[in-house]
Amino acid sequence: MSSSQNVHTQTDTDAQETQEWLEALEGVIANEGPERAHFLIEKLIEEGREEGIDIPYSATTQYIN
C-alpha cells in the first residue's frame, strides 16, 4: 500500500495504538490548547519527512489572504 494513499482507505493495523494517539491529542488540546496541538503535529510531520515518510506538502496556512 502506498504511503501517499488516502488515510481513510487504509486498514488500521493497530487500532489500540491509534486510539491512544488520538486520546493523547485530545488531552493536549484540552489541557494546553489547540496552538500546542498544532505545534506538535507540525513537529511530527517534520520528523516523518526527515525519516523518509512520503507526506504530501500542503500550502495551506493559518493565515487568510
Summary of the structure (lengths in Angstrom):
residues: 65
radius of gyration: 13.8
end to end distance: 36.7
largest distance: 40.0
contacts: 96
relative contact order: 0.11
helix: 58%
strand: 0%
